[in-house]
């Protein structure tokens, strides 16, 4: 068996096995990070630097294209299998509304760009739990793949310099280069963590130090002679650090000081086994079961997360708590899929007469035609086409869903539905779209969450043959009213969305305290809206935003938040009134319960307390004060709190007539918006009369 070759570091395979088990175990049972990915990064940098310098010393240079292609042949096949299988299943179960999201994930993963996509979306991985994308774990492949490509190119350039200057010890000097890169990257990571830790988690340049430090250790620190006792101690301490990294407080920001814990542990183990495989920890890691599992660790890493996601989807009663037996089954299935995938890769890559073995992902590329390596660009191209055609399918699906939505005939019927839902909580109707796919088409398909100058045309919906315009302005809550407003108008006027995420159509200290430096962007957006209003003179501007910055978690806010919001909105509304433009205030629904928790409670048959939320006194005061202040300033006001909550009990139910009100903790879904189109029509009609 290839694993018995004397020139291979079998302990590294064992370390890979432990890293993969840590990653999978912590994801399955704790919904948290373990440090296993950091161990993989340290190993990757260590082996990459060794390999590149061996090539330089053997041939006098580094052939960049060939080295990149060898790396692709090693990594692409397993990625293709996972992306095709998981992508197909995800497309089937997500339905047409999820095509764009799934295809975007596949494209980002296939092009090793998933880490930047998650960074752009500000996805908090540490707080991710189980309710995230089935492709989210590809972020690590993206970060390491990008570093690998940059390192190979850098090694090629370094080889040219070394040859031109007749450098005597290229290995040492390239190690110094990697060491400098590690220091610079670590400093960069610390600075970025102090600014915005969420995207920094995925940032390749903030992660570079982990891989570069591994390369520095391989090329420089290995030169230091070690006594056997030192190797023993290094191995023991290193293994202890690796195994306990996941126990560190999750609020400690990564990849900062805390990340040194698993990285240092991995490097101590690697250095302890370099040139001497007799230390106890090294012998432990050379045990055959660990070596075998290390050989399929790459596949285990790629398979465990979608298997976990699939389990949660098929058994929602498990919720966020996986018991020992369930977790063991998930882990066993992931290992089985990984082993089977390696067997398939070997069959496709090698002549059939050769014995098929499950080679390690870092082993020499299999001989034969690397068919699956060629397939990854094809998968990327198909997903790119899918992203282009997705909006057509999504719009059709949204229109079909809207046709079956219940619509309240008036305020009284809506109030009766709410009272019934409070008294007897119900589950979503069969086939109802829940979660982020339940957002409005204007948000999900038309990308009108933030409408800048370039998006104005695509976010104007020509629903009428006249020149009449109704605008909707505000923050992310504004776009959620679009289905109700368009349905209420019934084609009698065009609807122009002009909202901007995070920007309530208001100014003043309360807003600035919440959004800080983003205030400048919001002020500029409001100025653009007012300038455009002077040019186009819409008949009605509907204002809506969240800004529920009162009650629990906002104890440090001013007591007059509602008054401040009203004054800030009137500063803009009065300019619209001066132009002869009417305004209407539709407050957003208050922050609601977590939708997933309610659905899980229904599935498990447990208490339905999670299916409603009680209004806080501070929230009621904020709503009433804001309404009163705007009405006094000439803005038409509708008391929308009664459209979502029972005023008698102060309770806001999550599901009404089988339709979820919230798609997340704060935003109303498209179906819930459509349900309220008639009461919106009753509010709009008097303001559009000539």
N, C-alpha and C positions, 0 to 999 in steps of 0.2 A: 504493500500500500504506500502511496506517495507520502503519507504522513510520517513514515519511518525514516525518511531521508535524513542523513546526519547534518546536512547544511541548512536545514529548516528550523526555525525557532518555534518548536511545538508549544512552548509556554505562551507564545503570543496568541496562538489559536485558543488556548484555554482562557486567556484574558479576554479575548473577543467573546467567548461563550458567556463569561460572567457579565460582561457589559451588556450583551443582548438580553440576558435574563433579567438584569436590573431594569433596563428600559421597559421591557414588556411587563414585568411584575408591578412596577410602580404605576404604569399607565392603567393596568387592569384593576388592581386592588385599591390604589390610593388616588388615582387621577392626578398624579403629580410627577415631577421630574426626579430622576435618580442620580444623575451624574454619569450615566452610562454613555450618553452621546459624547460627553467631554472625553471619556476614556477612548472612544472610537477616534475622536479627533487627534488625540495625542498619539495613538498608534499609527494613524494615517500619516501624520507629519513625520514621524520617526522612520517609517518604512519608505516613504516617498523620497526623503532626503538620501537615505542609504542607497536606494535603487538608482537615483540620478547620478550620484557621485561614483557608483560602480561603473555605470555606463561611460561617464566622463574619463575615468581612469583606464577603462578597457579600450575605448575607441578614440579617445582624445577629443570628444565632443558629445553633444546631446542632440540627437535627431528629433526635433520638436514634433513634426507631423507624425512620424512613426510612433513616438512615445504617447502622444495624445490618442492615436488610434488603438494602441495596445490597451490603454486605460479604458477607452470606450468599449472594447471587446469584453473587458472584464466586468464592467458595470452595467452596460445597456441591456443585456439579455434579461436579467432578473427584473429590471425596472419595466421593461416592455410587458412581461408576463403579468406583473401586478397591475400595471396601468390598464391593460386591456381587460383583464378579468374584473377588477374592481370598478373600472369605468363603465363597463357594460352593465353590471348590476346596479350601479348608482343611477345610470340613465333610465333604466327600467323602473326603478322604484321612486325616483324623484319626479317622474312625469315631465310633461313639456315645460312646466314652470321652472324646473330646475336645470334645464339643458344648458343655459348660459353659464351658470355657476359651475356645473360639473365639467363642462368643456374647458372653462378657464382654468380650473384646477389641473386638468390633465395636461393642457398646454404648458402651464407654468412648471409642472413636475417634469414633463418630458424635455423641457429646455433648461432644466436645472435653475429655475427662476422662482420657485415656490417661496423661498425665504423672503424675497423682495415683495412678492404679492401680499404675503401675510403682514409684512412690515407696513406696507402702504395701507392695509385695512386696519392696522392697529389691533391685531388679534393677540390677546393676552394668553400666551401659551401656558404660563405657570398656573393661570386660573381657568384653563381650558375645560377641565372635566372631560366628559365623554361626548358632549353635544357639539362637536366640531366636525370639520371636513374629514372625509375618509382619506384624504391625500395630504393632510396637514403635516404629517411626519416627514414628507419629502423635503421639508425645509432644510434638514440637516444634510441631505444629499446635495442640495443646491449649494449650500455654503461650502461644503468640502469639495464639491466638484469645481466650483469657481476658484478656490484656493489652489487646487491641484493644477488646473490649467495655467493659472498665473505663475505658479512655482516652476512648472515645466518650461514655460517660455523664459522665465528669469534664468533658469539653469542653462538654457540654450545660449542666451546672451552672455552669461557669465563664462561659459566655456569658450566663447570667442575671445573674450577679454583675457582669460587665463592663457589661451594659446598665444595671443599677440604679445603678452607681457612675459611669457615663459614662467608663469607662476609655478613655484615649486610645490606648494601645499594647497592645492585647490580645495581639498576637502575642508581644511581648517577655515579658509577664508569664506567659503560659501556658508559654513556654519555660522561665522560671524555675521554675515549678511542676514541670515535667518534670525539670529539673536536680536539684531537691531530691529528687524521687522516685528518681532514679538514684543519688544519694549514699546515701540511706537503704537502698535495695535492695542496693547493693554492700556496705555495712557488714553488713547482715543476711546476705548470702551468705557473707562471710568468717567470721562467727560460727557459722553453721550448718555450714560446712565443717569447722570445728574440732571440732564435736560429732558429726556423722554425715554424711560426704560423699556417700554413695550416694543417699539420697533427695533431698539438696540439689540434685543434678544436674538433677532434674526439677521442682524447686519453682518455681512461677510467680513468687513474690515474690523468689526469689533470682535469677531471670532477668530481672526487670522492668528492671533497670538497663541491660541491653543495648538494649532497645527505647526506653526513656525517654531514654537518652543520644543515640540517633539523633534523637529528636524535639527535644531541646535543641540539637543541632548544627544542625538544619534551621531552627529559629526564632531562635536567638541567634547562633551562631558565623558563620552566613552573612552577618551584618551587617558582618563585618570585611572591609574591602577587601583583595584579594590581588593582588600583582604577578604578572605572567606567569611569572617565574622561580619564585616560590613555588608556583604551581599545578603547574608541571612537577615540582618536587621532591616536592611532596605526592603527586602521582599515582604517581611512581616508587616512593617509600617505601611508600605505601599498598599498591600491587600486590605489592611484595616481602613485606610483612607477611602479606597474604592468602595468597599462594602458599606461604609457609613455616610457617604456623601448625600444620599437621599434622605437622611434623617436631619439634615441641617434645616433651619427655619426657612420655609418657602418664601417668606417676605424679603429675604436677603437677595439682592438684585444680581441677576446673571446677565452677561458673563463678566462679573467683576471679581472682587477678592474671593468670594465664596467659591468661585469656579476653580481657583487654584487647588482646592482640596482634592477633587477627583483627578485633575490633570497631574498634580504632583504624585498622587498615588500610582497612576498608570506609569509615569516615567520612572519612579523608583523601581517598580517591578521590571520594566524593560531593561533598565541599567543593571539590575541585579542579575539578570539572566544572560547578559551579553558576554559571550566567551566562556561561560561556566554555567552548566545546566544542573549543578549538583545541589544547589541551595534548596531547603525544604519547600518554600513557596513555589519555586520554579518547578520542582518535581511534582508538586500538587497540580499545577496548571498543565503538566504534560500527561495527566491521566487520560486514557483513551476516550472516555465519554465526553470530557470537556473538549478534547481535540476534535472529536467528531462534530460536536455541537458548534464549536468555533468555525468549522469549515462551512457551516450553513448559516452563520450568524447574520450575514448580510440579508439573506432571504427572510430570516426570522424577524429582523428589524422591519423589513418592508411589509411583511404579512400580518404581524400581530395587531397593528392598529385598525386596518379595515375589518379584520375578523372580530375585534372587540366592538367596532361600530355596528357590524352586522348583528352581533348577539344582542346589543341593546335595542336595535330596530325590531328584531323578531320577538324579543322577550322584554317589553317595556316595563313589566313589573319589577325587573331587576333594578331599574332606576340607576342611581349613581352608586349603588353598593353591590359589588360582585362578591359572592361568598367563595369559600375555598374551593369547593367542588366545581363551581361554574368557572372560576378563574383557571383551574387546572385544565378543564376541557378546552377553554380558549387557547391556552398556551400549547396544549398538545396538538390541537388542530393547526395552529400556526407553524409549529415545528414540522408537522406532516406536510403541509403545503410547501414549506421551504425546501424540504428534502425532495419532494416530488418535482418541484420546479428545477432544481439542480440536475435531477435525472433527465428531465426533458431537454434542458440546455445541452447536456452532454450528448444526448442522442442526436440532436440537430447539428451539433458542431463537429462531431467525430464520425469517421467511417464506422459503419455498423459492425464490422468484424472486430473492432477494438472493444475492450472491456469498458463498460460505462461505470464511472466513479463520480461520486458527488464531490467535486473539487471545491476547495475553499475559494471564496471570492477574490482572494489576493494571490491565488496560485497562478502559475503561468497560463496564459490564455489557451483554451483548447484548440487543438489543430482541426482543420477542416474549414468549412464555409461558415463564418459567423453570421448566420441568417438573422438572428434576433437582434444583433447589434445594428444591422441595416434597418431594422423595423422601427426603431425609436423615432427617427426623423419622419417616417410615414405616419406614426401615431400623432406626432406633433402637428403635421400638416392637416390630418383629418380633423383634429380638434379645433384648429384654426378655422376651417370651413364651417364646422359646427357652430362656432361662436357667431359667424356671419349670418347663418340661416336661423339661429335660435329665436331672434325677436319675432319673426313671422309666426312661428309655432306658439310662442308665449302669448302673443296678443290674441290669437284664436282661442287659446285655453282660458285666458282671463275673461274674454267675452262670453264663452260658454258657461263659465262658473257664475258670472254676474247674472245670467239669465235665470238661474235657479235660486238666487238669493232672496230671502224674505225681506220685504220692505214695509216698515211701519206706516200705517195710513195717516197717523197724526201723533201729536204729543201724548195723547191719552193712551193710545195703543202701545206706544213705546214704553210708557211708564208702567203699564200693566205687565208687559213682557219682563221688565226689570224686576218688578215685585215678585213675579212667579219664579224667576231665576234665583232670587235671594232665598225664597221659601224652599224651593226644590232645585238644587243645582243639577244641571244636565251635562251630558257628555257631548262632544262635537258630533254633528250628524255624519253618517257614513259618507266618505268621499270628500269631506270638508278639508280644505288646505289649511294646514297649521304651520306655525313657524315663519321663517323669513320668506318662504315662497308665497305666503299670503299677503305680501305687500302689494300696493297698487301697481298697475302696469306702468303708470307714469314714473314710478320709482324703479321698479324692477326691470323694465324693458327700455323705457325712454330716457333713463338716466337724468331725471329732472329733480334730483335731490338738491343739488346746487346748480343754479341757473346763472351762469355768467353771460357775457355778451355773445360768446360763440354758441351758447345753447338756447338762446331766446327763440330762434326760429323752430327748433325741434321740440320746444316745450310750449309752443302755441298750438292749441288744438282747434282746428277750423271746423267747429261743429255746426256752424250756421252759415247761411248765405248772405247774412247782413254784415255790417261793419261793427256791430256792437261787441264790446269786449268786457269781460269780467276777469279781474286779476286775483291771484292768490299769492300773498307774500307772508314771509315769516321764516321760521327755522325748519328743521326736518319734519315738524308736525304739519306744516302747511301742505306738503304734497299728499299727506294722508287724507285730506279733505277732498282731493280732486275727484274721486269717483262719485262722491255725494253731490258735489257742485255741478259736475257735468251732467249727471242724471237729473238733478233738479232743474237745470236750464232747459233740458230736452231739446237741444239744438237751436235755442233762441238767441244764443250769443256764443262767441268764441271764448275759450278759456286760456289765459296766459299764466303759466306758472313762473314765479320770479322769486322763489325762496332761496335761502342759502343755509346749508347745514351749520348748526351751532350759532346762528345769528337771529335772535328774536328781533322783530321789527320794533326795537325800543333802544333807548340809550340811557345813560345815567350811571350812578355809582353801583346799583345792584347788579346791573349787567356786567360792568367792568370788573367787579369783584369776582364774578363767576368765570368769565372767559379770558380775563387778563389781556395778554398781548394780542389776542385775536380781535380785540375791539377795533383796532385800526381797519382790519379787513371788513368787519361788519359795518362800520360807519361808511366805508367806501361803497359797499354794496347798496346800502340804503340810499346814498346820494345818487347812485346810478338809477335806482328804481324811480326816485323822484324826478330826475331829469327826463327819463323816458316817459313818465306820466304827463309831464308838461307838453311833450311832443304828440302823444297818442290819445290823451284824454279818455281813458276807459270810463265806462259808466259806473262801475262799482269796483272797489278794491276790498277784498276779504282778507282780514289780518288774523293770523293764528300762530301761536308758538307755545312751547312748553313752559320753561322757566318756573317749574314748581320747586323753587329753592327755599322751601320753608319746612318746618317740622323736623323729624328725626334726620340726623346727619347734617342739618343746616342750622344748628343752634347758634353758630357764630354770625349768622346773617342778621341784618337790621330787622327790627320789628315791623317796619313800614315797607316791606318788600313790595307788596301789592300796590301801594301808593307810588313808589318809585317806578315800577314797571308802567303804570298808567301814565305817569308824567312823561316818561321816555317815549312811549308810543304816541302820545298826543303831540309831541314835538314834531313828529313826522306826519301824523294824520291831519294836523292843522294846515300843513302845506298842501295836502291833497284837497282839503275843503276849500282853500283859497282858489284852487283851479276849478272849482265846481264839481269835484269828484266825490261821490258818496263813499262811505266806508262802513264795513260791517265787521264786528269782532265775534269770532267763533273760538272760544277757549278750547284747548286740547283736552282730551281725557286725562284725568290725574294718573300718576304712576300706578300701574296695576300689579297684580300678582304675576309670578313667573308662569307663563303658559305651559311649559313642559311639566312643571310640578303638578298642575291640575290634571293634565292628560294622564300622567303616571298614576295619580291617585284614583282616577276612574278605572284605569286598567287593572290596578291592584285591588280594587274594591275597598280601599281604606278611607279614612276621613277626608271629606271634601273641603276642609278648611282652607286648603291651598287654592280653591276655586273662586275666592272672593277676597277683597281687601277692604278694610275699614278706613274711611276718611279720617284724617287727623284734624283737630280743631284749627291748627295753623293753616292747613290746606283750604279749609272752607273759608277762613278769613281772607286768605290771599285771593281766592276766586271772587268773593263778594266785593272786596275792596277794589280789585282791578276792574270788575264789571262796572261798578258805580263810578269810578274815576273816568273811565272811557265814555260812559253814557253822558256824564256831565260835560264832557268836552265835545259833544256832537257826534260821537261814533254810535251807530246803531248796534245794539247789544242784544244777544240772545243768551238766556241762561242755559248753557249747554251741560252744566253739571248734572242736571236731571235727565240728560240723554244717556248717561252712563251709570249713574248711581241712584239708589233708592233714598230720597230725602228723609223718609221716616226713620230709617235705621242707619243711614250714613254708610251703607254697604254698596260696593261696586262689584257685581258678579263678572266672572271671567268669560262665561259662555251664555249667549242669549239666543234662544230659538235654534240651538245647535251651531251657532256661529261664534267663534272666538272673537272677543273684542280686541284684544292685544296680540300682536305678533311677537312682541318682546315686552320688556317691562314698561316701556313708555309709548310705543307707537301703535296706533289703530291700524287694523288690517283693512284690505280692500273690501271684503265682504261686509265688515262692520260699518264701513263708510257708506256703502251702497244701501244698507239697511236704513240709514238715516237720511236718504236723499229727499224724501217727501217733507220731513220737518225742516230740512234746509231750504227746500223750495218755498215753504210757507214763510221763511224768514227773508228770503231774497225778493220774493214777488213785489212787496210794497216798495222796495228800493229801485226797481227797474221800471216802474210805471211812468209813462211820459207825462 
